[in-house]
Amino acid sequence: MRFTERDPENLPFVSVIVPVYNDPNGVKITIKSLLAQSYPSEKLEFLIVDNGSKDRTREVIKQFDNTNEEVTLLIENDIQSSYAARNRGIRNSQGSILAFIDADMTAVETWLERGVEEMRSRNCEYLGGAVDLYTDGRESIATKYDRNVSFANERFIEQHEWSPTCNLFVRRRVFEDLGLFDARLVSGGDLEFGNRVAASGRSLCFSPNARAHHPTCSTLTALSKKYARYGRGHQQLRRYFPDRYGHPLLSFFNLKRWVPRYPWAIPQLCRNWKQLSRTERLFVGLTFYFLHQLAMPYGEIEEGWADVVDHLHGIKK
């Protein structure tokens, strides 16, 4: 007997929160996959939060809002931040369990059912699901890299105590006790929140069964922009939480930060390293060095320069 059929009356109400900005096609795909979930519709709400889109995104969401009782359009225009959009969803949600997924993703039909089942059976308050990356178009070194390296959520939880918000389940009481996501961050808000949850003494769980699909980055330019944003987020974490992530200036001028990682670290971070050819391993390795030693540091420098200027102004005063 399926989990949802054992005691349907006592199933928890689940609020699914989807932030979106300028992605009408992606959000349409995501909403359609949510409407096809095996979890009982009377126990669900889908809160789609438009973060100030300038295109047709809001109109697409309205079409689903007008024709599906479970779908609700929310708007976050005050702060341009995916975390602010998620916070808007949290504040307007009803569920005892909050599930997060990104616009442009496809939730497997049993995504919610499996996620909620494991939260209950394992008594989890914070659970990250698995993300499968797929290539929508031609295969390139960028797609190979992204598919093999990105969203290693099980390792993220075990080694770094966080899971990305593109596939995350959190009990409402966790937000009530610890607060919402930090909307000041352009990236790393899910890392900071997961670390906050771990520091509170709660256990973090991973589920390989609560699965969702995510498209890969198809070009090195797209990957570079993503990793530069990661770099900016890391620098912001140091700025706002120096006790936890290191002083922004000390980290900024730490020479070890600019030394390339050891080559043998790459196979440990690549899911299907043994299946790659020698040529593919070479290009994946070079891409790894480029992103981690150039793109991310570029974002850190771009964001960290403000910290340097503020420090110099402080000295002059």
N, C-alpha and C positions, 0 to 999 in steps of 0.2 A: 504494500500500500504506500502511495506517495505521501510525503511529509504533509502536504497541504490538505490531504483527505483524512488524516487521523483525527484531528480536532479542529475543524474549520472555524468554529465559533470563537476559539481562543487564539487565533492567529494574530500576531501584532500588526498594527496599521503601519505601513511603510510610506515614507515621503521620499521620492526620488528627485534630486535637485540637479539641474543641468544649466550651467552658465554658458552663454553664447555671445559672440561678437562677430558681426559681419560674416555669417556662414549659413545662408539659407538652405543650401543643398545638404550640408552636413547635419544641421539640426533636424531636417526632414527625415533623414535616414535614421537618426537616433530616436526620434519620437515614434516612428513606425515600429522600430524594434521593441520599444517599451510597451506599446499597445498590444504587442503579440506575446507578452510575458505570461507564463503559466501560473503565476501567483494570482489569487482571486482579485478581480478588478475592484470589488467593493472594499477591499482592504488597502487600496493604493491611491496615491495622488502623484501626479507628475508636475513639478514646478519648474517651468522653463524660464530662466531669468535672462532677459535681454540687457546687455551691458552697454547700451547706447549705440546700437548698430546704426549705420548710415545707409544701409541697402535694404533689401526686401526681407531681411530676417524676421523682423517683427510681424510683417504681414503673413508670412508662412506660419508662424506660431499661432497667430490669431485664427487661422483657418482650422487648426486642430483644436484650439480652445473652444471655438464655436460649435464644433461637431462631436467633441468627446468630453464627457463629464469629468474624466480623470485629469485632463490637461488644463493647467492654469498658466497664463502668461503673467509674469512679474517683470518689473522694470527697475533697473538700477542705473540711474543717470548721474548720480552725485559723484561717484568715485569710479574711475576707469581701472578696474581690477577684477580679475576672475574671482579673487577671494572675497571682495566686497559683494559680488553677485551671489556667491554661495551663501554668504552671511544673510543677504536679503531672503534667500530661499529658506534658510534655517529659521529666521524670525517669523516667517509666514507659514511654516509647516505645522502639521498636526501629528505626525507619526512618532511612535516611540523608538523607531529605528529610522535613521536617515541614510539614504544610499546616494552616492555621488557618481556621476558618469559625465564625460565630456561630450559636447556636440561634435559630431563627425565620427562617433563611435557606434558600433552595433552590438547591442547586448544579446548574448545567447538567450534563447527562449526560457531557459531555466535559471538565468542569472540571479534574479531576485529570490526565487524559491530555494536555490542551493545556498545563497549567502545567508538568508534568514535561518535556514535549517541549521547551518553550522554555527551561527551565533548562539542559537538556543542550545544545541547539543553540547557545545564546548564552553558555554557560559562566557562568550566573548563580548567585550564592550567595544572593541575596535578590530575590524577585520578587513584586510586587503585581499582583493581577488586577483585572478590571473588575467594578463593581457596578452592576447595573440596579435602579432603584427602581420599585416598582409600588404602585398604590393598591388596597388591599383594602377596598372600601367606597365611600362617596360622595366625590366630588371636593370639595376645600376649598382655601382659600388656603394652609393649612398643608401639604397634600399637594403642591400645586404648587411651593411653596418648597422642600420637602425633596427632591422629585424633581429639581429643576433645580440645586440648590446642593450637596447633600450628596455625599460619597464621590467627589470629583473626583480619583481616585487617580493618574491620569497627571500631573496638575498638582502634586499633593502630592509625588510622587517627583522631578519635575524641579525644582521650586522650593524644596521644603522638606525633601527627603531623608528621606522616610518614607512608609509606606503603612499603612492601617488593618488590624488583625488580623482583620477580618471576611472578608478574602480575601488571604491571604498565604502564600507558600512560602519556607522558609528551610532551608538545608542544616544538618545537625546540627553540623558542625564550626564553624559560626559561633557557636552557643551555647556550644560547648566552649571556644572561644577568648575570647569576649567576655562570657560569663555570660548569665543568664536575664533575663526581664522584671523590672522593679522593682515588687514587690507592694505597696509603700507607696502607690502612686498610685491614685486613684479614676478618673482619666482621664489620657491622655497617655503611658501606658506604651509604646504602639506608636510614638509620636513620639520618645520618648527612645531606644528601642531602635534605630529606624531611623537616627537621628542618630549613635548609637554605631557602627553598622555603617558608615556613610559616613565617619566620622572614622577608622576603621581602614584606610581606603584601598580598601575593596571597592566595586564598582559596584552600583547599585540599578537593577533592571529593572522595566519595566511590560509586562504582556501584555493586549491587548484581547480575546484569545481565551479566556483562563481566566476564565469568567464565572460570576457567581452573582447571584441575585435577593434583594433586601432590601425588606421592606415599609416604606412611608413612615410618618412620624408623621402622625396624622390630625387632631390638634388643636394649637392654639397653646400650650395648657397642657403638652402632651407635649414640644413643641419647646423651650419655656422651661426645663423641667426638664433636658432634654438639654444645652442650652447653659450652664445654671448649673453642671452637672457638669463641662463643659469648662472653665469658669472656675476651678472648684476645682482641677482638674488642672493648669492653667497656673500657678496660684499655688504648688502643691506642687512643680512643676518648678523654680520659682525658689528655693524653700526648700531643696530637696535638691541642686540643681545650679546655684548662683548664678553660677559661672564661665561656664556655658554659656547660661543663660537670663535672667541679670540678678538682682541682689539683690532679695529679696522686698519690702523696704521701699521701695527706690528706685523700683521698678516700681509699687508700690502707690500711691505719692504722686506719680507722674509725671502731670502735668496733661494732657499730650498723649494719654494713654491714654483720656481721657474725651471727646476731641473727635471728633465723627462723621467717618467716612471720607468721602472725596470721592464724590459721586454717580456719577462715571464709573467707579469701581471695581466697581460692582455688575454691569454687563453683562459684565465680564471674568470674573466668578465664577459667572455664571449660564449653564448649558450651552445652553439653548434660548431665549435672550433675544429673538431676532428673531421667534420664533414666538408670543410672548406678545402679547396685545392691550395697548392703552395702560392700561386699567384693571388688568389683571393685572400689568403692569410696576410700576404705582403701588403695589399691595398687596404685591408681592414686595419692592420697595424699602423700604417701611415695615416689613415683617417683618424684613428684614435689619438695619435700624437698631435695631429693638426688641431683637432677639436679641443683636446685637454690642455695643450701647451700654447695655443695661439687664440682660438675663438673664445674659450672661457676666460683666459687672462685679459683679453681685450675688453670683455664685458666688465670684469673686475676693475680694470684701469678706468674705463669710462665712468663707472659708478663711483669708484674710490677717489677719483680726482677731487670730487666735492669734499670728501673728508680731509684731504690734504689742504685744500684751500681754507676750509673752516679752521683747521689746526693752525695754519700760518696766520690767519687773521686773529686768532686767539692769542698767539705769541706777541703780535704787534700791539694788541691792547694792553 
